[in-house]
Amino acid sequence: MKTMKKVHAKKLVEWAKDKPEVLVLSADLTSNTEVDLFRDAYPDRFLSMGMTEQNISSFAGGLAREGFVPFFHTFAIFIYRRAFDQVSMSIAYPNLKVRLVGFLPGIVTPGGATHQAIEDIALMRTLPNMTVVEPGDANEVAQVLDVIEDVHGPVYIRQLRGEVPVLFDQNEPMRLGHARQLQEGSDITLFSSGICTEEAMRASKVLAERGISLQHMHVSTHKPFNDPAILAAAEKPKYGVITMENHIIIGGLGSEVAEVMAENGVGKKLVRIGLQDTYAHGASRPYLMRTHGLDAMALVQKTEQMIGEKLNITEADLMAVRLDNVHSEAKAEAL
């Protein structure tokens, strides 16, 4: 599988070159959030403001009122846990064009509960006026800046950094408010998001070889969540619907799909794969995904339970093509 390095860093520099209104704010995590290239390219449009996330959020709101488009970069956890009131009152309430770029979503970091953003989608999508997006591969990481450019209110980006896999055709770009159909089927409908889409794609080929007809939809927009294709896919399957997310199952993708199904009277079984009302702990991403049941094998097991049949799929059948470089340039081990 092909991967790309520092996709957001490179795209941001290129994208912002003719946009003098774009400013980047850093909370003492400049290289960790891939804005060191922006700092070097446009030093007069870069502000390093220290670990003051509450102040930065209010400051960003003030900048937006004056016609700037501030991009606040930090770890996701520090945006919504530490500065939720300021994001709500200084950014979302006045519906200002501020971009909140949150890194280390879910369990991609070994930093433990203090650094793992596991309930960010649940909280951010409750804010009126807030748009919530989550790229799932390198192409979507590169495309998301164009996708949200015309959103005139605040946007929260659940962003990926470092080496990011290429999963989707760049000629079929990410579209705001639209799910991406990866596979068509009639037995089970699967909705996945973020890094779980890669795991789902690992399993889907093997499931197809075992005769399971899987409809696979990748979700990159969590709010607004009104794509007609989502309802159509949820109504379709013979056995039921599965959601798969790098997030707690309460308030994230599983809840989004449940809401659509309930409001439209879709009487299908729903199984939610994600963190089950628990905090994670410090460990590698593959270990945490396996331990908490967020990986390809977890999808296989839930599929078996849903259809009532053992498929005899082993870990060897699901051998990952991704190589996790622990000591990568992103320095995951050092946050």
Long-range contacts (C-beta under 8 A, 24 or more apart in sequence): 1-165, 1-166, 1-167, 1-321, 1-322, 2-165, 2-166, 3-138, 3-163, 3-164, 3-165, 3-166, 3-322, 4-138, 4-142, 4-163, 4-164, 4-166, 5-162, 5-163, 5-164, 5-329, 6-34, 6-37, 6-161, 6-162, 6-329, 7-138, 7-141, 7-142, 7-160, 7-164, 8-34, 8-101, 8-141, 8-142, 8-159, 8-160, 8-161, 9-34, 9-35, 9-36, 9-37, 9-38, 10-37, 11-141, 11-142, 11-145, 12-37, 12-38, 12-71, 12-145, 13-37, 13-38, 13-41, 13-42, 15-145, 15-146, 16-42, 16-45, 17-41, 19-69, 20-45, 21-67, 21-68, 21-69, 22-68, 22-69, 22-71, 23-47, 23-63, 23-68, 23-69, 23-70, 23-71, 24-70, 24-71, 24-73, 25-49, 25-56, 25-59, 25-60, 25-70, 25-71, 25-72, 25-73, 26-73, 26-74, 27-51, 27-52, 27-53, 27-56, 27-72, 27-73, 27-74, 27-78, 29-73, 29-74, 29-75, 29-103, 30-73, 32-75, 32-103, 32-161, 32-330, 32-331, 32-335, 33-73, 33-74, 33-75, 33-101, 33-103, 33-161, 34-73, 34-103, 34-161, 35-73, 51-78, 53-78, 53-79, 53-82, 53-83, 53-86, 54-82, 54-83, 54-85, 54-86, 55-86, 56-83, 57-83, 57-86, 57-87, 57-90, 57-91, 57-100, 58-86, 58-90, 60-90, 60-91, 60-96, 60-98, 61-86, 61-90, 61-91, 61-94, 61-96, 61-98, 62-90, 63-98, 64-91, 64-96, 64-97, 64-98, 65-94, 65-96, 69-97, 69-98, 69-99, 70-98, 70-99, 71-99, 71-101, 72-98, 72-99, 72-100, 72-101, 73-101, 73-103, 74-101, 74-102, 74-103, 75-102, 75-103, 75-104, 75-115, 75-117, 75-335, 76-102, 76-103, 76-104, 76-105, 76-117, 76-120, 76-158, 76-159, 77-102, 77-104, 77-114, 77-115, 77-116, 77-117, 77-120, 79-120, 79-156, 80-117, 80-119, 80-120, 80-123, 80-124, 80-156, 81-117, 84-123, 87-127, 87-154, 88-127, 91-154, 92-127, 92-128, 92-129, 92-130, 92-153, 92-154, 93-128, 93-129, 95-129, 95-152, 95-153, 95-154, 96-153, 96-154, 97-151, 97-152, 97-153, 97-154, 98-154, 98-155, 99-148, 99-154, 99-155, 99-157, 100-154, 100-155, 100-156, 100-157, 101-157, 101-159, 102-156, 102-157, 102-158, 102-159, 103-159, 103-160, 103-161, 104-161, 104-335, 105-134, 105-158, 105-159, 105-160, 105-194, 105-195, 105-246, 105-247, 106-194, 106-195, 106-245, 106-246, 106-247, 106-275, 107-246, 107-275, 107-280, 107-285, 107-288, 107-289, 107-292, 107-294, 108-160, 108-195, 108-246, 108-285, 108-332, 109-285, 109-332, 109-335, 110-282, 110-283, 110-284, 110-285, 110-332, 110-333, 111-282, 111-335, 112-280, 112-281, 112-282, 113-279, 113-280, 113-281, 115-335, 116-279, 116-280, 117-158, 118-247, 118-248, 118-275, 118-279, 118-280, 119-247, 119-248, 119-250, 119-251, 119-252, 120-156, 120-158, 120-247, 121-158, 121-222, 121-245, 121-247, 121-251, 121-252, 121-253, 122-247, 122-248, 122-250, 122-251, 122-252, 122-255, 123-251, 124-156, 124-223, 125-222, 125-223, 125-225, 125-251, 125-256, 126-251, 127-154, 129-153, 129-154, 130-154, 130-155, 130-156, 130-223, 131-155, 131-156, 131-176, 131-221, 131-223, 131-224, 132-156, 132-158, 132-221, 132-222, 132-223, 133-157, 133-158, 133-176, 133-220, 133-221, 133-222, 134-158, 134-193, 134-194, 134-219, 134-220, 134-221, 134-222, 135-159, 135-160, 135-174, 135-194, 135-220, 136-167, 136-168, 136-192, 136-193, 136-194, 136-195, 136-197, 136-198, 136-218, 136-220, 137-164, 137-165, 137-166, 137-167, 137-168, 137-197, 137-198, 138-164, 138-165, 138-166, 138-167, 139-166, 139-167, 139-168, 139-169, 139-170, 139-173, 139-174, 140-168, 140-174, 140-220, 142-170, 143-170, 143-173, 143-174, 144-174, 146-173, 147-173, 147-174, 147-175, 147-176, 148-176, 151-176, 158-194, 160-194, 160-195, 161-330, 162-328, 162-329, 162-330, 162-332, 163-325, 163-328, 163-329, 163-330, 165-198, 165-322, 167-197, 167-198, 167-201, 168-218, 174-220, 176-221, 177-221, 177-224, 177-226, 177-227, 178-221, 178-227, 178-229, 179-217, 179-218, 179-219, 179-220, 179-221, 179-227, 179-229, 179-230, 179-233, 180-217, 180-218, 180-219, 180-220, 181-215, 181-216, 181-217, 181-218, 181-229, 181-233, 182-216, 182-217, 182-218, 183-208, 183-214, 183-215, 183-216, 184-215, 185-212, 185-213, 185-214, 185-215, 185-216, 185-237, 186-213, 186-215, 186-236, 186-237, 186-238, 187-212, 187-213, 187-214, 187-237, 187-238, 187-239, 187-307, 188-212, 188-213, 188-214, 188-215, 188-237, 188-238, 188-239, 188-240, 188-241, 188-242, 188-303, 188-306, 188-307, 189-214, 189-215, 189-217, 189-233, 189-234, 189-236, 189-237, 189-240, 189-241, 189-242, 190-214, 190-215, 190-216, 190-217, 190-241, 190-242, 190-243, 190-244, 190-299, 191-217, 191-219, 191-230, 191-233, 191-241, 191-242, 191-243, 191-244, 191-253, 191-257, 192-216, 192-217, 192-218, 192-219, 192-243, 192-244, 192-245, 192-253, 193-218, 193-219, 193-220, 193-222, 193-244, 193-245, 193-246, 193-247, 193-252, 193-253, 194-245, 194-246, 194-247, 195-246, 195-285, 196-244, 196-245, 196-246, 196-273, 196-274, 196-294, 197-244, 198-322, 199-244, 199-289, 199-294, 199-295, 199-296, 199-298, 199-299, 200-244, 200-296, 200-299, 202-296, 202-318, 202-320, 202-321, 203-296, 203-297, 203-299, 203-300, 203-303, 203-313, 203-318, 206-300, 206-313, 206-317, 206-318, 207-299, 207-300, 207-303, 207-311, 207-313, 210-311, 210-312, 210-313, 212-303, 212-307, 212-311, 214-303, 219-253, 219-256, 222-252, 222-253, 222-256, 225-256, 225-259, 225-260, 230-257, 230-260, 231-260, 231-264, 231-266, 234-260, 234-261, 234-264, 234-266, 234-268, 235-264, 235-266, 235-268, 237-268, 239-269, 239-306, 239-307, 240-268, 240-269, 240-270, 240-271, 240-306, 241-268, 241-269, 241-270, 241-271, 242-270, 242-271, 242-272, 242-273, 242-299, 242-302, 242-303, 242-306, 243-270, 243-271, 243-272, 243-273, 243-274, 244-273, 244-274, 244-294, 244-298, 244-299, 245-272, 245-273, 245-274, 245-294, 246-274, 246-294, 247-274, 247-275, 248-274, 248-275, 248-276, 248-277, 248-278, 249-273, 249-274, 249-275, 249-276, 249-277, 250-277, 269-306, 271-302, 271-305, 271-306, 273-298, 273-299, 273-302, 284-324, 284-326, 285-324, 285-332, 286-320, 286-324, 296-320
